[in-house]
Amino acid sequence: MENKIKIALLQNRGYDDQSQAIQACQRQIAEAAANGAKILCTQELFLSKYFCRTQNTDYFNLAEEIPAATTALFQQTAQKHGVVLILSLFERRAPGLYHNTAVVIDADGKLLGKYRKMHIPQDPGFEEKFYFTPGDLGFGAFDSAFGRIGVIICWDQWYPEAARLTALAGANIIFCPTAIGGLDNEGEELAQKQRQAWLSVQKGHAAANACYYAAVNRIGQEGEIKFWGSSFVADFYGQKIALANDHAEEILYAECDFQALEEHRRIWPFFRDRRIDAYGKITRRFDDLL
């Protein structure tokens, strides 16, 4: 494994046509690979617009099995460019059973595995419980050609348990494909507060787990939601080392130094000092039980 690698976050808008989304992603992959990026990650549900704004059974037609045609195509792409790809997809597992799923493809084209979104939101404009079954694969990490990496998805980002368990599985970088923005009827001021909270909590995950953290979001106005982009990478101090714009397609690059991460963990050994004997109540919904 190389001590330093460049990663790329593929920030883009949503497309009505899946073939256009694939073409746009392929262009970004080729450009990022040519610029030396080794691990690339898409935004959440990158093959379409964010269909979860409403409840519509027709949208289940967007889902596909994993592996299938899309994964096969991007396995070829990963092998062609010698890069690791993290793709956020709508998975059809069985009739009436669907997941919000990320696949990880290694640089030789091998499908390393998948992660199914564990926390599923249900809010106005974000009707995800109608579409997605909560994940059942747990939190984990994948040994890729360029390091051990983990994936969580969007709403997972608000839960310290998700980042912690992914880091405890050995992830040196946690990737988080996302689709988040502000609702028009809530106003710009609230949207900016929510954006700042979104940045703050994830930078905290990076610092608390002494790892790199990379969140990739979409941009553009879709119905009543204005997605705020702002894809970013934080280092193990929780510092933003790269930040994308809030309105346009962009490939965001950052360098991750695994030797520096190792040295950091030696002086801030959070995993060593965890009181695993005292955390039993974390499995309760709320500590009001007799």
QUISULTA-V662075 format. One record per residue. N is the residue number from 1. RES is the residue in three letters. OMEGA is omega as a letter, one per 30 degrees, with the letter a starting at -180 (* if undefined). NEAR is the number of other ideal C-beta (glycine too) atoms within 10 Angstrom. Layout:
N_RES_OMEGA_NEAR ; N_RES_OMEGA_NEAR
This chain:
1_MET_l_11 ; 2_GLU_l_13 ; 3_ASN_a_12 ; 4_LYS_l_11 ; 5_ILE_l_22 ; 6_LYS_l_17 ; 7_ILE_a_27 ; 8_ALA_l_26 ; 9_LEU_a_30 ; 10_LEU_l_28 ; 11_GLN_a_28 ; 12_ASN_l_24 ; 13_ARG_l_19 ; 14_GLY_a_20 ; 15_TYR_l_18 ; 16_ASP_a_8 ; 17_ASP_a_11 ; 18_GLN_a_14 ; 19_SER_l_9 ; 20_GLN_l_11 ; 21_ALA_l_20 ; 22_ILE_l_17 ; 23_GLN_l_12 ; 24_ALA_l_16 ; 25_CYS_l_22 ; 26_GLN_l_15 ; 27_ARG_l_14 ; 28_GLN_l_22 ; 29_ILE_a_23 ; 30_ALA_a_14 ; 31_GLU_a_13 ; 32_ALA_l_23 ; 33_ALA_l_18 ; 34_ALA_l_9 ; 35_ASN_l_11 ; 36_GLY_l_12 ; 37_ALA_a_27 ; 38_LYS_l_22 ; 39_ILE_a_25 ; 40_LEU_a_27 ; 41_CYS_l_29 ; 42_THR_l_26 ; 43_GLN_l_27 ; 44_GLU_l_23 ; 45_LEU_a_25 ; 46_PHE_a_26 ; 47_LEU_a_21 ; 48_SER_l_15 ; 49_LYS_a_21 ; 50_TYR_a_21 ; 51_PHE_a_18 ; 52_CYS_l_26 ; 53_ARG_a_17 ; 54_THR_l_10 ; 55_GLN_a_11 ; 56_ASN_a_13 ; 57_THR_l_8 ; 58_ASP_a_7 ; 59_TYR_l_19 ; 60_PHE_l_15 ; 61_ASN_l_10 ; 62_LEU_a_17 ; 63_ALA_l_20 ; 64_GLU_l_16 ; 65_GLU_l_13 ; 66_ILE_g_20 ; 67_PRO_l_13 ; 68_ALA_a_13 ; 69_ALA_a_9 ; 70_THR_l_18 ; 71_THR_l_19 ; 72_ALA_l_12 ; 73_LEU_a_12 ; 74_PHE_l_22 ; 75_GLN_l_19 ; 76_GLN_a_12 ; 77_THR_l_21 ; 78_ALA_l_25 ; 79_GLN_l_16 ; 80_LYS_a_13 ; 81_HIS_a_19 ; 82_GLY_a_14 ; 83_VAL_l_25 ; 84_VAL_a_25 ; 85_LEU_l_26 ; 86_ILE_a_27 ; 87_LEU_l_24 ; 88_SER_a_26 ; 89_LEU_l_26 ; 90_PHE_a_24 ; 91_GLU_l_22 ; 92_ARG_a_19 ; 93_ARG_l_15 ; 94_ALA_l_8 ; 95_PRO_a_7 ; 96_GLY_a_8 ; 97_LEU_a_11 ; 98_TYR_l_19 ; 99_HIS_l_25 ; 100_ASN_a_29 ; 101_THR_l_24 ; 102_ALA_l_26 ; 103_VAL_l_22 ; 104_VAL_a_25 ; 105_ILE_a_26 ; 106_ASP_a_21 ; 107_ALA_l_17 ; 108_ASP_l_12 ; 109_GLY_l_16 ; 110_LYS_l_14 ; 111_LEU_a_16 ; 112_LEU_a_16 ; 113_GLY_a_16 ; 114_LYS_l_20 ; 115_TYR_l_28 ; 116_ARG_a_20 ; 117_LYS_a_27 ; 118_MET_a_20 ; 119_HIS_a_17 ; 120_ILE_a_21 ; 121_PRO_l_16 ; 122_GLN_a_11 ; 123_ASP_l_11 ; 124_PRO_a_11 ; 125_GLY_l_18 ; 126_PHE_a_19 ; 127_GLU_a_18 ; 128_GLU_l_18 ; 129_LYS_l_14 ; 130_PHE_a_15 ; 131_TYR_a_21 ; 132_PHE_l_23 ; 133_THR_l_17 ; 134_PRO_a_12 ; 135_GLY_a_22 ; 136_ASP_l_9 ; 137_LEU_a_13 ; 138_GLY_l_11 ; 139_PHE_a_22 ; 140_GLY_a_15 ; 141_ALA_a_23 ; 142_PHE_l_21 ; 143_ASP_l_14 ; 144_SER_l_24 ; 145_ALA_a_18 ; 146_PHE_l_23 ; 147_GLY_a_24 ; 148_ARG_a_15 ; 149_ILE_l_27 ; 150_GLY_a_28 ; 151_VAL_l_29 ; 152_ILE_a_29 ; 153_ILE_l_27 ; 154_CYS_a_24 ; 155_TRP_l_23 ; 156_ASP_a_25 ; 157_GLN_a_22 ; 158_TRP_a_15 ; 159_TYR_l_15 ; 160_PRO_l_14 ; 161_GLU_a_13 ; 162_ALA_l_22 ; 163_ALA_a_27 ; 164_ARG_a_18 ; 165_LEU_l_19 ; 166_THR_l_28 ; 167_ALA_l_24 ; 168_LEU_l_15 ; 169_ALA_l_15 ; 170_GLY_a_15 ; 171_ALA_l_25 ; 172_ASN_l_22 ; 173_ILE_l_28 ; 174_ILE_l_28 ; 175_PHE_a_29 ; 176_CYS_l_28 ; 177_PRO_a_32 ; 178_THR_l_27 ; 179_ALA_a_25 ; 180_ILE_l_23 ; 181_GLY_a_27 ; 182_GLY_l_21 ; 183_LEU_a_18 ; 184_ASP_a_14 ; 185_ASN_l_9 ; 186_GLU_l_14 ; 187_GLY_a_11 ; 188_GLU_a_10 ; 189_GLU_l_9 ; 190_LEU_l_12 ; 191_ALA_a_17 ; 192_GLN_l_12 ; 193_LYS_l_13 ; 194_GLN_l_16 ; 195_ARG_a_18 ; 196_GLN_l_10 ; 197_ALA_l_11 ; 198_TRP_l_20 ; 199_LEU_a_16 ; 200_SER_a_10 ; 201_VAL_a_14 ; 202_GLN_l_23 ; 203_LYS_l_19 ; 204_GLY_l_15 ; 205_HIS_l_25 ; 206_ALA_a_26 ; 207_ALA_a_17 ; 208_ALA_a_16 ; 209_ASN_l_24 ; 210_ALA_l_22 ; 211_CYS_l_25 ; 212_TYR_a_25 ; 213_TYR_a_29 ; 214_ALA_a_28 ; 215_ALA_a_29 ; 216_VAL_a_29 ; 217_ASN_l_26 ; 218_ARG_l_28 ; 219_ILE_l_24 ; 220_GLY_l_19 ; 221_GLN_l_13 ; 222_GLU_a_18 ; 223_GLY_a_12 ; 224_GLU_a_14 ; 225_ILE_l_23 ; 226_LYS_a_18 ; 227_PHE_a_23 ; 228_TRP_l_21 ; 229_GLY_l_28 ; 230_SER_l_23 ; 231_SER_a_28 ; 232_PHE_l_23 ; 233_VAL_l_26 ; 234_ALA_l_25 ; 235_ASP_a_23 ; 236_PHE_l_22 ; 237_TYR_a_12 ; 238_GLY_l_17 ; 239_GLN_l_11 ; 240_LYS_l_16 ; 241_ILE_l_16 ; 242_ALA_a_17 ; 243_LEU_l_15 ; 244_ALA_l_22 ; 245_ASN_a_14 ; 246_ASP_a_17 ; 247_HIS_a_15 ; 248_ALA_l_12 ; 249_GLU_l_17 ; 250_GLU_l_17 ; 251_ILE_a_19 ; 252_LEU_a_24 ; 253_TYR_l_17 ; 254_ALA_l_21 ; 255_GLU_l_16 ; 256_CYS_a_26 ; 257_ASP_a_16 ; 258_PHE_l_18 ; 259_GLN_l_10 ; 260_ALA_l_14 ; 261_LEU_l_19 ; 262_GLU_a_12 ; 263_GLU_l_12 ; 264_HIS_a_16 ; 265_ARG_l_17 ; 266_ARG_a_10 ; 267_ILE_l_7 ; 268_TRP_a_15 ; 269_PRO_a_11 ; 270_PHE_a_13 ; 271_PHE_l_13 ; 272_ARG_a_8 ; 273_ASP_l_7 ; 274_ARG_l_12 ; 275_ARG_a_6 ; 276_ILE_l_7 ; 277_ASP_a_6 ; 278_ALA_a_8 ; 279_TYR_a_9 ; 280_GLY_a_8 ; 281_LYS_a_9 ; 282_ILE_a_10 ; 283_THR_l_7 ; 284_ARG_l_9 ; 285_ARG_l_6 ; 286_PHE_a_6 ; 287_ASP_l_7 ; 288_ASP_a_6 ; 289_LEU_l_7 ; 290_LEU_*_2
